[in-house]
């Protein structure tokens, strides 16, 4: 009797158990499928950016050196292979095809290309190559500060206001003690020494602020930060030191 009942049990159980197992698998698979779909969609949604194309800048302007300004009103600084600087303002949602050009040496007249003709370029002056490289650029529209650093470590601070580059530079030496430089008129520039900063402060990292009050930020090899304030053209022997603790 046992042998006769087992087939009936087996036969009667198959229609119940097998579909249930299949249903369970389908439900479980659907759960994983839906979960993966949601995760992928969430990932895509999280990675999506709203990009606004505001224009283009010619490649012959060179590489982007830095950007200064405030949200909604920026100034981009480009430097080409000749060292020439181009200031391009970005305000609103469009790059105006206007550039302020600062040469690093006398330029020979060149034939204008179509690309150049589409941009209005205003030459505002020449900064001597002996001043070194542009290391920092700060300020807001119409009131900029440019910092140059030469091979001797001398820092030159040049303010730019209006439509013409005033040929005047404040010079800071990198040495202990008082500055040994004297005010000179060289290469058509009025160069005024305003003090010296110890080499132990480290390399100049950046400069912030405007013409009336600037802050020079230095960092040593040990990571120590020194903030030196410059009020107008006065450099006092006062600094704010920020130590670094490595753990």
C-alpha positions in Angstrom: 0.0 0.0 0.0 2.9 2.3 0.6 4.2 1.7 -2.9 0.8 2.5 -4.3 0.5 5.8 -2.4 3.9 7.2 -3.1 3.3 7.9 -6.8 0.0 9.6 -6.0 1.7 11.7 -3.4 4.5 12.5 -5.8 2.1 13.3 -8.6 -0.1 15.4 -6.4 2.8 17.3 -5.0 4.5 18.2 -8.2 1.8 20.6 -9.4 2.0 22.4 -6.1 5.7 22.5 -5.2 7.4 23.0 -8.5 5.3 26.1 -9.6 5.8 27.5 -6.1 9.6 27.2 -6.4 9.5 28.7 -9.8 7.3 31.5 -8.6 9.7 32.1 -5.7 12.6 32.3 -8.0 10.8 34.6 -10.4 9.9 36.9 -7.5 13.4 36.9 -6.1 14.9 37.4 -9.5 12.5 40.3 -10.2 13.5 41.9 -6.9 17.2 41.8 -7.8 16.5 43.0 -11.3 14.4 45.9 -10.1 16.9 46.8 -7.5 19.7 46.8 -10.0 17.7 48.9 -12.4 16.9 51.5 -9.6 20.6 51.5 -8.6 21.8 52.1 -12.1 19.2 54.8 -12.6 20.1 56.4 -9.4 23.8 56.3 -10.4 23.1 57.9 -13.7 21.0 60.6 -12.1 23.7 61.3 -9.5 26.4 61.5 -12.2 24.4 63.9 -14.4 25.6 67.5 -14.5 23.9 70.5 -15.9 26.4 72.1 -18.2 26.0 75.5 -19.8 28.2 76.2 -22.8 29.2 79.8 -22.6 31.6 80.0 -25.6 35.1 79.2 -26.6 38.6 80.8 -26.3 41.1 80.5 -29.1 43.9 78.0 -28.6 46.6 80.5 -29.6 45.8 82.3 -26.3 47.8 79.5 -24.6 47.1 77.6 -21.4 44.9 78.8 -18.6 47.1 80.1 -15.7 44.5 81.0 -13.1 41.0 82.4 -12.6 40.1 85.3 -10.2 36.9 87.0 -9.2 33.6 86.1 -7.6 30.7 83.9 -8.6 29.1 85.3 -11.7 32.0 87.6 -12.5 35.3 85.8 -13.3 38.5 86.8 -15.1 40.5 84.0 -16.8 44.2 84.5 -17.4 45.9 82.7 -20.3 49.6 82.5 -21.2 50.9 81.5 -24.6 54.4 80.2 -25.6 55.7 83.8 -25.9 54.7 84.5 -22.3 52.0 87.0 -23.4 49.1 87.2 -21.0 45.5 87.5 -22.0 42.8 88.5 -19.6 39.3 87.3 -20.6 36.3 88.2 -18.5 33.5 85.8 -18.0 30.3 87.3 -16.7 26.8 86.1 -17.1 26.4 83.2 -19.4 28.5 84.3 -22.4 32.2 84.7 -23.1 32.6 88.1 -24.8 35.1 88.0 -27.6 37.2 90.7 -25.9 40.7 90.2 -24.4 43.2 92.4 -22.6 46.7 91.6 -23.8 49.9 92.1 -21.7 53.1 91.4 -23.6 56.3 90.3 -22.0 58.5 91.8 -24.8 58.2 93.9 -27.9 56.2 92.2 -30.5 56.8 92.2 -34.2 53.7 93.0 -36.3 52.0 89.8 -37.4 49.4 89.1 -40.0 46.0 88.8 -38.4 44.2 85.5 -38.8 40.5 85.1 -39.1 40.4 83.7 -35.6 42.2 86.7 -34.2 40.0 89.1 -36.2 36.9 87.7 -34.4 38.3 88.9 -31.1 38.8 92.4 -30.0 42.2 92.6 -28.3 43.3 95.6 -26.3 47.1 95.9 -25.6 47.6 97.6 -22.3 51.4 97.4 -21.9 54.5 95.3 -21.6 55.9 93.7 -18.4 59.7 93.0 -18.6 60.8 89.4 -18.9 63.3 90.1 -16.1 60.3 90.2 -13.6 60.0 86.5 -14.0 56.8 84.4 -14.2 53.3 85.2 -13.2 52.6 83.2 -10.0 49.4 84.7 -8.8 46.5 86.8 -10.0 43.8 88.1 -7.7 41.1 90.8 -7.5 37.9 91.7 -9.1 36.9 93.3 -12.4 38.8 96.6 -12.9 41.0 96.1 -9.8 43.5 93.3 -10.2 46.8 92.4 -8.6 49.5 90.4 -10.5 52.4 88.8 -8.7 55.7 87.9 -10.5 58.6 85.9 -9.2 62.0 85.9 -10.8 65.0 83.6 -10.6 66.5 85.5 -7.6 63.3 84.9 -5.6 62.3 88.6 -5.8 58.5 89.2 -5.7 57.0 92.0 -7.8 53.5 93.2 -7.1 51.8 95.0 -10.0 48.4 96.5 -9.8 46.2 96.9 -12.8 43.3 99.3 -12.9 41.4 100.9 -15.8 42.6 100.4 -19.4 46.3 101.1 -19.1 49.0 99.2 -17.2 50.7 101.6 -14.9 54.5 100.9 -15.0 55.0 100.6 -11.3 56.0 97.6 -9.2 56.5 97.0 -5.5 59.5 94.7 -4.9 59.9 92.3 -2.0 63.3 90.5 -1.5 63.6 87.0 0.0 66.3 87.5 2.7 66.7 87.9 6.4 66.9 91.5 7.6 66.2 94.7 5.8 65.9 95.0 2.0 69.1 96.2 0.3 67.3 97.3 -2.8 66.9 100.9 -3.8 64.1 102.5 -5.7 65.1 102.5 -9.4 63.6 103.4 -12.7 64.5 100.5 -14.9 63.1 99.3 -18.2 60.7 102.1 -18.0 59.3 100.8 -14.7 59.3 102.5 -11.4 60.4 99.7 -9.0 60.0 100.4 -5.3 61.4 98.0 -2.6 58.9 97.6 0.3 60.7 95.1 2.4 62.0 91.5 2.7 60.6 88.2 3.7 62.7 85.4 5.3 63.5 82.5 3.0 62.5 80.2 5.9 58.9 81.1 5.3 59.1 78.9 2.2 57.7 79.3 -1.3 55.0 81.8 -2.2 51.8 79.8 -2.6 49.3 82.5 -3.6 48.1 86.0 -3.0 44.6 87.0 -2.0 42.7 90.3 -1.6 42.6 93.6 -3.5 44.8 96.6 -4.0 44.0 98.2 -0.7 44.7 95.0 1.4 46.5 91.9 0.2 47.6 88.7 1.9 50.7 86.8 0.8 50.6 83.1 1.7 53.9 81.1 2.1 54.5 77.5 2.9 57.8 75.9 4.1 59.1 72.5 3.3 57.7 71.4 6.7 54.2 72.4 5.7 54.2 75.5 8.0 52.0 78.3 6.6 52.8 82.0 7.0 50.3 84.7 6.1 51.8 88.1 5.6 49.5 91.1 5.2 50.3 93.9 2.9 48.3 97.1 3.4 48.7 99.3 0.4 52.4 99.4 -0.1 53.4 98.8 3.5 54.9 95.5 4.5 55.2 95.2 8.2 57.2 92.4 9.9 54.1 90.7 11.1 52.9 87.3 10.1 50.2 84.8 11.0 51.7 81.3 11.4 49.8 78.1 11.0 51.7 75.0 12.1 51.0 71.5 10.6 50.7 68.4 12.8 51.2 65.2 11.0 49.6 62.1 12.5 
